[in-house]
Amino acid sequence: MRQLTVVAVALWLGAMGFFAFVVAPAAFTTLEREAAGRFVGAVFPRYYAVGLALGLAALAGLGARWLGGGWRGWDWLPVGLVLLMLALTLYAGAVVLPAAHAAREVMRQVGMNAAAAAGFARLHRLSAALNTIVMVSGVLLLVIELSRRR
């Protein structure tokens, strides 16, 4: 079942990397800023849903290993990393994303005033930090899982 965990996390990281380094930059270089923001905002709910589904698959792989008796002393670390990744993804998708949408709507309605822009910028930084922690945790988890002997 180690393969399920490795494949799920690798796909999760691949999706995150593709979005962060290909889709979002392409949107902001080819579309007008407001249209790019709407596009990226429309993709984010799916992005977080995919992350949650893949995180649950990774957790299921770890759970199956535990049920199968293949649990070792340090297996709590991959479980902890997956739980951290899931918690941060859930928070980003359920709390930060709606707040960012609300802040963007305020900016659209009242114009680009300093307070609205600062609020959105803070949420954007928080979202980026959460996604970075998820990515680093995922890489660490893959290193741990791939360095284990069969």
VOKOLBA-348254 format. One record per residue: residue in one letter; x, y, z of N, C-alpha, C in turn. Coordinates in steps of 0.05 Angstrom, whole numbers, plus 32768, in hexadecimal, padded with zeros to 4 digits. Layout:
BEGIN
AXYZXYZXYZ/...
***
This chain:
BEGIN
M80107FE88000800080008000801180198000/R802B80168003803D802D8002803A803B7FE7/Q8034802B7FD2803280377FB8801A804A7FB6/L800480447FC37FED80557FC37FF480707FCF/T800280707FE5800A80897FF2801D80997FE1/V8031808B7FD5804580997FC4803880A47FAB/V802780957F9E801A809E7F86800780B67F8C/A7FF880B37FA17FE580C97FA87FF380E37FAE/V800980E17FBE801780FA7FC5802681057FAC/A803180F37F9C803F80FC7F84802C810B7F71/L801480FF7F6D8000810D7F5D7FF781277F68/W7FF481287F837FEC81417F90800281567F8C/L801B814F7F90803181627F8B8032816B7F6E/G802E81587F5C802E815E7F40801881727F38/A8000816D7F437FEA81807F3D7FF0819C7F49/M7FFA819C7F61800181B67F6E801681C57F5E/G802B81B67F56804181C37F47803881CC7F2C/F802781BC7F1E801D81C47F04800D81DD7F06/F7FFB81DE7F1A7FEB81F67F1D7FFC820F7F24/A800E820B7F38801E82227F418032822C7F2D/F803E821A7F1D805482227F0C804D82237EEE/V803582197EE7802D82197ECB801282287EC7/V7FFD821F7ED47FE2822A7ECF7FE082477ED9/A7FE6824C7EF27FE382677EFC7FF4827C7EED/P800E82767EE9801E82897EDA8014828E7EBE/A800B82787EB18000827B7E967FE7828C7E96/A7FD682887EA97FBD82987EAB7FC482B67EAE/F7FD782BC7EC07FDD82D87EC57FEE82E57EB0/T7FFB82D57E9F800A82E27E897FFA82E47E6F/T7FE482D47E6C7FD582D67E537FBA82E37E56/L7FAF82E47E6E7F9482F07E727F98830B7E81/E7F83831B7E7F7F8383347E8F7F82832B7EAD/R7F8D833C7EBE7F9083357EDB7F76832B7EE7/E7F60833A7EE27F4683337EEF7F3C83187EE4/A7F3F83147ECA7F3782FA7EBE7F4882E37EC8/A7F6282E87ECA7F7382D37ED57F6C82CC7EF2/G7F6682E17F017F5E82DC7F1D7F4482CC7F1F/R7F3182D27F0D7F1882C37F0D7F1D82A67F05/F7F2E82A27EF17F3582877EE87F4282777EFE/V7F5782827F0A7F6582747F1F7F52826F7F37/G7F4182837F3D7F2D827F7F527F1A82697F4C/A7F1382657F337F01824F7F2C7F0F82347F2D/V7F2982337F297F38821A7F2A7F3D82117F47/F7F4182247F597F49821E7F757F36820A7F83/P7F1C820C7F827F0C81F87F907F1281DB7F86/R7F1681D87F6D7F1D81BE7F627F3981B57F6B/Y7F4B81C87F6B7F6681C47F747F6781B97F90/Y7F5881C57FA27F5781BC7FBE7F4881A27FC0/A7F33819D7FB17F2581847FB17F37816D7FA9/V7F4681717F947F59815D7F8A7F6E81577FA0/G7F78816C7FAD7F8B81687FC27F8081587FD9/L7F67815E7FE17F5A814F7FF67F5681327FEF/A7F4D812D7FD67F4981117FCD7F6381027FCD/L7F78810E7FC27F9281007FC17F9D80FC7FDD/G7F9981107FEF7FA3810D800A7F9480F78019/L7F7A80F480147F6B80DE80207F7580C38015/A7F7B80C27FFB7F8680A97FF07FA180A27FFC/A7FB280B680007FCC80B2800D7FC880A8802A/L7FB580B380387FAF80AB80537FA4808E8053/A7F94808880407F89806C803E7FA080588039/G7FB3806080297FCA804E80257FDA8049803E/L7FDD805E804E7FEB805B80687FDA804B807B/G7FC0804F807B7FAE803F808C7FAE80228085/A7FAE801C806B7FAF800080627FC97FF3806A/R7FDF8002806A7FF97FF780737FF77FF08091/W7FEB800280A17FE87FFD80BD7FD67FE480C2/L7FC07FE280B37FAE7FCB80B67FBB7FB180AD/G7FCD7FB3809A7FDB7F9C808F7FF37F9380A0/G7FF87FA180B5800E7F9A80C7802A7FA380BE/G802A7FB480AA80447FBE80A0804D7FD880AD/W80427FDE80C480477FF780D280617FF580E1/R8072800A80DE808B800B80ED808B802380FF/G80A08025811080A1803A8124809E8056811A/W80A9805C810380A9807880F98092807E80E6/D807F806B80E38069807080D08056808680D9/W8058808E80F2804880A580FB805080BE80EC/L806980C080E3807280D980D5806380DD80BA/P806280C880A9805380CC8090803580D28095/V802A80C580AA800E80CA80B1800B80E780B9/G801D80F080CA801C810C80D3801E812080BC/L8030811A80A98034812B8092801B812C8081/V800F8115807C7FF68115806C7FE08123807A/L7FDD811F80947FC8812E80A37FCD814C80A3/L7FE6815480A57FED817180A37FE5817B8087/M7FED816D80727FE6817580577FC881788053/L7FB98164805D7F9C8165805B7F90817C806B/A7F9A818080837F8F819680937F9481B18086/L7FAC81B6807C7FB281CF80707FA381D38056/T7F9F81BE80477F9081BF802E7F7381C58034/L7F6881B880487F4C81BD80507F4981DA8059/Y7F5B81E4806A7F5A820080737F5C8214805C/A7F6F820E804A7F72822080337F5A82218022/G7F4E820A801D7F378209800C7F1D82128019/A7F1A820C80327F00821280407F00822D804E/V7F17823880557F18825180647F2682678053/V7F3E8262804B7F4D8277803D7F42827E8022/L7F3B826A80127F30826F7FF77F16827F7FF8/P7F02827880097EEA828980097EF082A68013/A7F0382A980267F0A82C4802F7F1882D38018/A7F2882C680097F3682D37FF27F2182DB7FDD/H7F0E82C97FD87EF982D07FC57EE982E97FCE/A7EE382EA7FE87ED583017FF37EE5831A7FF1/A7EFF83187FF77F1083307FF57F1283397FD8/R7F1483267FC57F15832E7FA97EFB833B7FA0/E7EE583327FAB7ECB833E7FA47EC9835A7FAF/V7ED3835F7FC77ED4837A7FD37EE5838C7FC1/M7EFC83827FB87F0D83927FA67EFE83997F8C/R7EEF83857F827EE1838A7F697ECB839F7F6D/Q7EBD839E7F847EA783B07F897EB083CC7F90/V7EC483CE7FA27ECB83E97FAC7EE483F47F9E/G7EF083E47F8D7F0883ED7F7F7F2083E47F8F/M7F3783E97F837F5083E07F8E7F5A83F27FA4/N7F4C83F37FBB7F5684047FD17F6B83F57FE1/A7F7984037FF17F9083F77FFF7F8883E18013/A7F7283E680217F6A83D280357F6183B88028/A7F5283BA80137F4983A280057F6083937FF8/A7F7283A27FEC7F8A83957FE07F9C83887FF4/A7F9F8395800C7FB0838980217FA38370802C/G7F898370802F7F7B835880387F7E83418025/F7F7A8346800C7F7D83317FF87F9A83277FF7/A7FAD83397FF87FCA83327FF77FD18320800F/R7FC6832780267FCB8316803E7FC182FA803A/L7FA982F780307F9D82DD802B7FAD82CE8015/H7FB682DC80017FC682D07FEC7FE082C57FF7/R7FED82D48008800682CB8015800182B28027/L7FEB82B380367FE4829C80477FDF82838036/S7FD0828680207FCB8270800F7FE582658003/A7FF782767FFB8010826D7FF08021825F8005/A80218269801D8030825C8033802482418039/L800A823F803A7FFD8225804080048211802A/N800282198011800982077FFB802682007FFB/T8037821280028054820B8004805981F68019/I804C81F98030805081E58046804581CA803D/V802F81CA802F802481B18025803881A48011/M804381B47FFF805681A97FEC806F819F7FF9/V807B81AD800C809381A5801A808D818B802A/S8076818A8037806E81738046806C815A8033/G8060815F801C805D814980098078813F7FFE/V808A81517FF980A581497FF080B281398006/L80B08142801F80BC8134803580B081188038/L809581178035808880FD8037809280EA8022/L809580F48009809F80E37FF480BB80D97FF9/V80CC80EB800480E780E3800A80E780CC801F/I80D680D0803380D480BB804980CA80A1803D/E80B480A2802E80A8808A802380BB807C800F/L80C8808B7FFE80D9807F7FEA80F480757FF5/S80FB807E800D8114807580198110805C802A/R80F78055802F80F1803D803F80F88024802F/R81028010803D81077FF7803080EC7FE8802E/R80E97FD8801A80D07FC9801680CD7FB4802B/
***
